[in-house]
């Protein structure tokens, strides 16, 4: 029996937040230096506080958009976001089944 009471594997939605770290002085920088792990924790806690239990928010390896970071990708839609304290409530609502928070979509041209 699954300890969380699930009857089948997987999650309705899955958010990955870059937790990659590069050496100090790296030209590309890294998301962990931009507080990605604290933001990931806030995002995870916020989903739980809202009772959204069929999603997973977790750290990933490098998502390769370090210059635009901290970054987040949410599946199954495959939408990419810049994650900030301001974006977390909208991302949580999206994970609940709400509207795509277009204002936080990752813009690699910026």
N, C-alpha and C positions, 0 to 999 in steps of 0.2 A: 504494500500500500504506500502510495506517495505521502510523505509527511505533511504536505500542504493540501491534501485531499483532491488532487487533480486526477482525472481519469484518463487523460491522454497527454503526451508530451507537447511542449511548446508554449508559446505565448501569443496573444492576439496582436500585440505590437512589441517591438524590441528596439530600445534606444541605446546606441553606443556613443560614448563621449571619449574623445581622445585623452589618453593618459600617458602619452609618450613623453619621454624626457631626453633632451639632447645635452651635450656638454656645454658648460658655460661659454658664452661668446660665439655660439653657433650662428652663422649668417641667417639661417631660416628661423631661428628661435624654436620654441616648443610650447605646446598647450599647457603643460604643467606649470610653466613659469607664469602663465596667464590665469592661474587658479582653476584649471579645468577639473581637478579632483574635488575641490570644494563645491564647485557648481554641480558636478555629478551627484554629490551627496545631497545637496539641496533639492535637486530634481527628483532623486529617488525618494527622499523623505516626503516631499510634497505629493507624489503619486500615492504613497501609502496613506498619508493623512486624508486624502480625498477618497480613500476606499477603493482605489483602482488596483485590483489585485491580479488581473489577467495580463499585465504588461511587465516587462523587465527593463530596468535602467541599469547600465553597467559601464565600467571602464573598458576601453578598447586599446589596442596598440595604435600605432601611428595611422591617422586617416589621410595623411599626405597633403593637407591644406594648412600647414603650420603658420604661414604668414597671415592667414585670415582667422586663425584660431582665437579662442578655443572652439572646436567644431564638434558637431553632433550629427549623426545620421540615424534616421528612424525607419525601421522596416515593419511591415512589408512594402510600404509605399516607396521607400528609397529616397525620401526627401532629406536634404542636407541643410543644416542650420548653423548659424553662429550662436553659441549659447552664452547668455549673460544673465545676471540676476534679474534684469527686466524681462527677458524672454521666457524665463521658467514658468510663470503662471500660464502663459499662452501655450507653451509646449505641454504642460500638464493637461490643459483643457483639450488639446489635440489628441493626447493619449487616451482621454476619456471618451473620445469619439466626436469631438468638436471640430470646428473649422480649421483648415490649414492656416497656420500663422505666417502668411506670406511675407510680412514685414521683417521676419527673422531668417528667411531663406538665405543661404550662403551665396554671396555675390563675389565670385573670385575675380571679377573685373575691377573691383573697388581698390 
